């Protein structure tokens, strides 16, 4: 076991040409912890999307809708008095130990930003919205998606307010967030081009949502290449009528034309994202589902698109076939890997969708690191010379080491929590074995151990005072013999 060489370099974690975000939990599945997801996929995402609702004036609140109204006569997944997402118990209730806050901390300590999708009762007064905005203050560059799919008819907010009222509510809430949580950014997820039968070049209801489009920080659409919208109340069988399949190119074209139309009608240029995107295995089966996602990403990469800031894959673990894993019907804590996971992992590690790490000048300890977010952070990089494919490659930390680290090595990311003394780096080689000597770089970044920043701050600073010891061996302790 030895230390690293004498050279230490500054390192900057930057922005991918097209970022990848991931949905984690919804009405269709439970939240999966970030340690599990990181170890399955091998690198963190730009952001993790959480789905919650806030209807504190409703009867039944704060119990989840499907639990509060188990016998409700419904014809679809949204046939409850309020949306069947996890209930958000911050705001005026102020329950800061609620799962949503624990999940946001889990996401951020693992080197990712948070997207909070929140459906909200549009009748609420400003004091509720101000309280929610203040909840966002410790979570760095959090993104808030307010009342998504706003031109639809299925969510509760659309059933209790007109489309104009929904648009005006978005603008009101976005302005409150900008005032009370300047670290946060808002996402408008509304209509797309092609929805106006008389003028297909227009965005659906664009006049009603024009002020919201100007006020928001990010434009967005939810667009699936295929979807079984009748889930879970029917089974998608051949000849059925509760599903559709659009394909990769029409979805790509709609997203791009919606972005161009937003620029035209607002006179602005903002990041464009797809906040929910996938192909549904219920419709296309597990293998064509992989092919459709591959074709979409090939178009994005092949066209060298920089207009698409990123997309969110819906989702990690799903009770249906819209996830990378199925939720085991016998045990919701167990995931069954789908073929899509392997395909998505390949995309996740390709250069167009991967944030770059750029090396800077030489440095010496201690180094003041900066965590600005998953697309803008400063850490260190250490050269590691390997003689051959290793059998053992490990990091050891001192007993008093309190650092919270995200470590990148040979294309694979590892998480080290405060108090953790040992990280096995060998998974970096299991799928990519070396064929000879090679110099690699080990990069270290320091997101907040608590998952929180000082309220309202977009940057978190940590002084890295010492390095771990590294052990590299090229032969097993006892070689195999017959």
C-alpha positions in Angstrom: 0.0 0.0 0.0 1.4 3.4 -1.0 0.5 7.0 -1.4 -0.1 8.8 -4.7 2.7 10.4 -6.6 3.9 14.0 -5.9 1.7 15.7 -8.5 -1.8 16.9 -7.8 -3.8 18.8 -10.4 -6.9 21.0 -10.1 -9.9 19.5 -11.9 -13.1 21.0 -13.2 -16.4 19.1 -13.7 -18.2 20.7 -16.6 -21.4 20.5 -18.6 -22.2 17.6 -21.0 -23.3 18.5 -24.5 -26.6 16.9 -23.6 -27.3 16.1 -20.0 -29.0 13.0 -18.7 -31.4 13.2 -15.7 -33.3 10.3 -14.2 -36.8 10.0 -12.6 -36.7 8.2 -9.3 -40.2 7.4 -7.8 -43.7 8.4 -8.9 -47.2 7.1 -8.9 -45.7 4.1 -10.6 -42.8 3.2 -8.4 -41.0 3.9 -5.1 -37.9 5.9 -4.5 -34.6 4.0 -4.9 -31.6 5.1 -2.9 -28.7 6.7 -4.8 -26.1 4.2 -3.6 -27.9 1.4 -5.4 -28.5 3.5 -8.6 -24.8 4.6 -8.7 -23.6 1.0 -8.4 -25.9 -0.2 -11.1 -25.2 2.5 -13.6 -21.6 3.5 -12.8 -21.9 7.3 -12.8 -24.1 10.0 -11.3 -26.7 11.9 -13.3 -26.9 15.6 -13.8 -30.1 15.6 -11.7 -32.6 13.2 -10.2 -36.3 14.0 -10.6 -38.7 13.5 -7.6 -42.5 13.7 -8.0 -44.6 15.2 -5.2 -48.0 16.9 -4.8 -49.2 19.7 -2.4 -53.0 19.9 -1.8 -53.0 20.9 1.9 -56.6 22.2 1.9 -58.1 18.9 0.7 -59.9 16.3 2.7 -57.7 13.3 3.2 -54.5 15.3 3.1 -51.6 14.5 3.9 -52.3 10.8 3.3 -51.4 9.7 -0.2 -54.5 9.7 -2.4 -54.6 6.0 -3.3 -54.4 5.2 0.5 -56.8 7.9 1.6 -59.4 6.9 -1.0 -58.9 3.1 -1.6 -62.4 2.5 -2.8 -62.6 5.5 -5.1 -64.3 4.7 -8.4 -61.7 5.6 -11.0 -61.1 5.1 -14.7 -57.5 6.0 -14.8 -54.4 6.5 -12.5 -55.5 10.1 -11.9 -59.1 9.4 -10.8 -58.6 10.6 -7.2 -59.6 13.9 -5.6 -55.9 14.9 -5.6 -52.9 13.6 -7.5 -51.6 10.2 -6.4 -48.0 11.4 -6.0 -46.1 11.3 -2.7 -47.4 14.1 -0.5 -45.1 17.1 0.1 -45.2 18.0 3.8 -42.9 21.0 3.8 -44.5 24.4 3.1 -46.7 25.6 5.9 -46.6 22.3 7.7 -42.8 22.6 7.9 -42.0 18.9 8.3 -38.4 19.0 7.3 -37.8 15.3 8.2 -40.3 14.3 5.5 -39.0 11.8 2.9 -38.8 14.5 0.2 -36.1 16.3 2.2 -34.2 13.1 3.0 -34.3 12.2 -0.7 -33.0 15.6 -1.8 -30.1 15.3 0.6 -29.4 11.8 -0.6 -29.3 13.0 -4.2 -27.0 16.0 -3.5 -24.5 14.2 -1.3 -24.1 11.8 -4.3 -23.0 14.6 -6.6 -26.3 15.3 -8.4 -28.7 18.2 -8.6 -32.4 17.9 -7.7 -35.4 18.3 -9.9 -38.5 18.7 -7.8 -41.7 18.0 -9.8 -44.5 19.5 -7.7 -48.2 19.5 -8.6 -49.9 22.2 -6.5 -53.4 23.4 -5.8 -53.7 26.6 -7.8 -56.1 28.0 -5.2 -53.4 28.3 -2.6 -52.5 31.7 -1.2 -49.0 33.2 -1.4 -48.0 32.2 2.2 -48.1 28.5 1.1 -45.9 29.3 -1.9 -43.5 31.4 0.0 -43.0 28.7 2.6 -42.2 26.2 -0.2 -39.8 28.6 -1.8 -38.0 28.9 1.5 -37.8 25.1 1.8 -35.6 25.2 -1.4 -32.9 27.5 0.0 -30.5 24.8 1.2 -30.6 22.7 -1.9 -28.2 24.6 -4.2 -29.1 24.7 -7.9 -32.4 22.9 -7.5 -34.8 22.9 -10.4 -38.6 23.1 -9.7 -41.1 21.8 -12.2 -44.5 23.3 -11.3 -47.7 21.7 -12.4 -46.3 19.8 -15.3 -48.2 18.8 -18.5 -50.1 21.9 -17.8 -52.2 21.8 -21.0 -53.5 18.3 -20.1 -56.7 17.3 -18.4 -55.7 14.5 -16.0 -54.1 16.3 -13.1 -56.1 17.7 -10.2 -55.0 21.2 -10.7 -56.5 21.2 -14.2 -59.8 19.9 -12.9 -60.2 22.8 -10.4 -58.9 25.7 -12.5 -59.1 27.0 -16.0 -56.0 26.8 -18.3 -55.6 30.6 -17.9 -55.7 30.2 -14.1 -53.1 27.4 -14.3 -50.8 29.6 -16.4 -51.2 32.6 -14.1 -50.5 30.4 -11.1 -47.3 29.2 -12.7 -46.2 32.8 -13.2 -47.1 33.7 -9.7 -45.3 30.8 -8.1 -42.2 31.2 -10.3 -41.9 34.9 -9.3 -42.1 33.9 -5.6 -39.4 31.3 -6.1 -37.2 33.8 -7.9 -37.6 36.2 -5.0 -37.4 33.9 -2.0 -35.1 31.1 -3.4 -32.8 32.8 -5.9 -30.7 29.7 -6.0 -33.5 27.7 -7.6 -34.6 27.6 -11.3 -38.1 26.9 -12.5 -39.3 24.6 -15.3 -42.4 25.2 -17.4 -43.7 21.9 -18.9 -46.7 22.9 -21.0 -47.8 22.3 -24.6 -46.0 21.3 -27.8 -46.1 22.3 -31.4 -48.7 20.3 -33.4 -51.4 20.6 -30.8 -53.1 23.5 -32.4 -55.2 22.0 -35.3 -55.6 25.3 -37.1 -52.0 26.4 -36.8 -49.8 23.3 -36.3 -46.6 25.4 -36.1 -47.9 27.0 -32.8 -47.5 25.5 -29.3 -50.8 24.4 -27.8 -52.3 27.3 -25.8 -49.2 29.4 -26.3 -51.1 32.7 -25.9 -52.3 31.6 -22.4 -48.9 30.4 -21.3 -46.8 33.2 -23.0 -46.1 35.1 -19.8 -45.2 31.8 -18.0 -42.8 31.0 -20.8 -41.1 34.4 -20.4 -41.0 34.0 -16.6 -39.6 30.5 -16.3 -35.9 29.6 -16.4 -36.2 26.4 -18.4 -38.6 25.3 -21.2 -39.7 21.7 -21.2 -42.1 19.1 -22.7 -43.0 15.6 -21.6 -42.9 13.4 -24.7 -42.8 9.6 -24.9 -41.9 7.7 -28.0 -44.6 5.2 -27.0 -46.9 5.0 -24.0 -49.5 2.8 -22.5 -51.6 5.5 -20.8 -54.3 2.9 -19.7 -51.8 1.5 -17.1 -52.6 0.2 -14.5 -56.3 -0.3 -15.2 -55.9 -2.4 -18.3 -53.4 -4.6 -20.1 -51.9 -3.4 -23.4 -52.8 -6.2 -25.8 -52.7 -6.2 -29.6 -55.7 -4.3 -31.0 -56.3 -2.4 -27.8 -57.0 1.3 -27.6 -55.2 2.7 -24.5 -51.7 3.0 -26.0 -49.8 4.6 -28.9 -46.4 4.5 -30.5 -45.0 7.6 -32.2 -41.4 6.7 -32.8 -38.1 8.5 -32.3 -38.0 11.0 -35.1 -41.4 12.6 -34.6 -40.7 13.1 -30.9 -37.3 14.6 -31.8 -38.8 16.9 -34.4 -41.6 18.0 -32.0 -39.2 18.8 -29.2 -37.0 20.9 -31.5 -39.8 22.8 -33.2 -41.3 23.6 -29.7 -38.0 25.0 -28.7 -37.7 27.1 -31.8 -41.3 28.4 -31.3 -40.6 29.4 -27.7 -37.7 31.4 -28.9 -39.8 33.1 -31.6 -42.8 34.1 -29.3 -40.8 35.1 -26.3 -37.8 36.8 -27.9 -35.6 34.8 -25.5 -33.3 31.8 -25.6 -33.5 29.4 -22.6 -32.4 25.8 -21.9 -34.8 23.2 -23.5 -35.3 19.9 -21.8 -37.5 16.8 -22.0 -38.7 16.2 -18.5 -40.2 12.8 -19.1 -38.9 10.6 -22.0 -38.8 6.9 -22.8 -40.4 4.2 -24.9 -42.9 2.0 -23.2 -42.1 -1.7 -23.1 -45.8 -2.4 -22.6 -46.3 -1.2 -26.2 -43.1 -2.1 -28.1 -41.7 -5.0 -26.0 -38.3 -5.0 -24.2 -36.1 -5.1 -27.3 -37.7 -2.5 -29.5 -37.9 -0.3 -26.4 -34.1 -0.3 -26.4 -33.9 0.3 -30.1 -36.1 3.4 -29.9 -34.1 5.0 -27.2 -30.9 4.2 -29.1 -32.3 5.8 -32.3 -33.4 9.0 -30.4 -30.0 9.4 -28.8 -28.2 8.8 -32.1 -30.2 11.7 -33.7 -29.2 14.0 -30.8 -25.6 13.0 -31.0 -25.4 12.7 -34.7 -26.8 16.2 -35.3 -24.4 17.6 -32.6 -27.4 19.2 -31.0 -26.7 21.8 -28.4 -30.3 23.2 -28.4 -31.4 20.2 -26.3 -30.0 20.8 -22.8 -30.9 17.4 -21.5 -33.7 14.8 -21.0 -35.0 12.9 -18.0 -35.5 9.2 -18.5 -38.7 8.1 -16.8 -37.8 6.2 -14.6 -35.3 4.0 -12.7 -37.7 1.4 -11.2 -41.3 1.1 -12.4 -44.2 -1.1 -11.6 -44.9 -1.2 -15.4 -42.5 -1.2 -18.3 -41.3 2.4 -18.3 -38.2 1.8 -16.1 -34.7 0.4 -16.2 -35.9 -2.1 -13.7 -39.3 -3.7 -12.9 -40.5 -3.4 -9.3 -40.8 -7.0 -8.1 -44.5 -7.5 -7.4 -43.6 -9.6 -4.4 -41.3 -7.1 -2.8 -41.2 -3.4 -3.8 -37.6 -3.1 -2.5 -36.3 -5.5 -5.2 -35.7 -4.5 -8.8 -35.6 -6.8 -11.8 -33.2 -5.5 -14.4 -34.7 -4.9 -17.9 -32.7 -5.0 -21.2 -33.2 -1.2 -21.3 -30.8 -0.8 -18.4 -27.8 -2.1 -20.3 -28.7 0.1 -23.3 -29.2 3.2 -21.2 -25.9 2.6 -19.3 -24.1 2.6 -22.6 -25.7 5.9 -23.5 -24.9 7.3 -20.1 -21.2 6.6 -20.5 -20.9 8.0 -24.1 -19.1 11.3 -24.5 -22.0 13.3 -25.8 -24.0 12.6 -22.7 -21.2 12.6 -20.2 -19.9 15.7 -18.3 -16.2 16.4 -19.1 -13.5 16.6 -16.4 -10.9 19.1 -17.4 -7.4 19.2 -15.7 -5.9 22.5 -14.7 -2.7 23.6 -13.1 -0.7 21.8 -10.5 -1.8 22.2 -6.9 -0.7 21.2 -3.4 -2.6 20.2 -0.3 -4.7 21.6 1.3 -7.0 22.4 -1.6 -10.2 24.4 -1.2 -12.7 22.5 -3.4 -16.0 24.0 -4.7 -19.2 22.1 -5.3 -21.4 24.2 -7.5 -23.4 21.4 -8.9 -23.2 18.5 -11.2 -22.2 20.7 -14.2 -19.9 23.2 -12.4 -17.6 22.0 -9.7 -13.9 22.2 -8.8 -11.9 19.3 -7.3 -8.6 17.6 -7.8 -7.1 14.9 -10.1 -4.3 12.5 -9.3 -2.3 10.6 -12.0 -2.2 6.8 -11.4 0.2 4.6 -13.4 -0.8 1.0 -13.9 1.6 -1.6 -15.1 -1.1 -4.0 -16.2 -4.7 -5.1 -15.5 -5.0 -5.0 -11.7 -6.3 -7.8 -9.4 -6.6 -5.4 -6.5 -7.1 -1.6 -6.6 -8.3 0.0 -3.4 -8.4 3.2 -1.5 -7.9 3.5 2.3 -8.8 6.5 4.4 -7.8 7.5 7.8 -10.1 6.8 10.8 -10.8 10.5 11.4 -11.5 11.3 7.7 -14.9 13.1 7.5 -14.9 13.8 3.8 -17.9 13.2 1.5 -16.5 12.4 -1.9 -17.5 11.6 -5.4 -14.5 9.8 -7.1 -14.1 9.2 -10.8 -11.6 6.5 -11.9 -11.3 4.9 -15.4 -14.7 6.1 -16.3 -16.4 4.7 -13.2 -17.7 6.8 -10.3 -17.6 5.9 -6.6 -19.2 7.4 -3.6 -17.3 7.8 -0.2 -19.4 8.8 2.7 -18.0 10.5 5.9 -16.5 7.8 8.1 -16.1 5.3 5.3 -12.5 4.0 5.3 -12.3 1.8 2.3 -13.3 2.0 -1.4 -12.7 -0.9 -3.8 -12.0 0.6 -7.3 -12.0 -2.8 -9.1 -15.5 -2.3 -10.6 -13.8 0.2 -12.9 -12.1 -2.7 -14.6 -14.7 -5.5 -14.5 -16.2 -4.4 -17.9 -13.1 -2.7 -19.3 -10.0 -4.7 -18.5 -6.6 -3.3 -19.3 -4.5 -5.0 -22.0 -1.2 -3.4 -20.9 0.3 -0.5 -19.0 -1.8 2.7 -18.8 -1.8 6.0 -17.0 -5.2 6.9 -15.6 -6.5 9.9 -13.6 -8.4 9.6 -10.4 -10.6 12.7 -9.8 -12.1 13.7 -6.5 -15.0 16.1 -5.9 -16.6 17.1 -2.6 -20.4 17.6 -2.6 -21.9 18.5 0.8 -22.0 15.6 3.3 -25.3 16.8 4.7 -26.8 17.2 1.2 -27.3 20.9 2.0 -25.6 24.2 1.3 -25.8 27.3 3.5 -29.3 28.6 2.7 -29.5 30.4 -0.6 -25.9 29.6 -1.6 -25.2 27.9 -4.9 -21.7 26.8 -3.9 -20.4 24.6 -1.2 -16.7 24.7 -0.2 -14.6 22.0 1.5 -10.9 22.0 2.4 -9.3 18.7 1.3 -6.4 18.3 3.6 -5.2 14.7 3.0 -5.3 12.0 0.4 -6.1 8.3 0.8 -3.6 5.5 0.5 -3.9 3.4 -2.6 -3.1 -0.3 -3.0 -2.5 -1.7 -6.5 -1.5 -5.4 -7.0 -1.4 -7.4 -10.2 -1.5 -10.9 -8.9 -3.8 -12.6 -6.4 -2.5 -13.5 -3.0 -2.6 -17.1 -4.0 -2.9 -17.9 -7.7 -5.4 -20.6 -8.9 -4.1 -24.1 -9.2 -5.9 -27.3 -10.1 
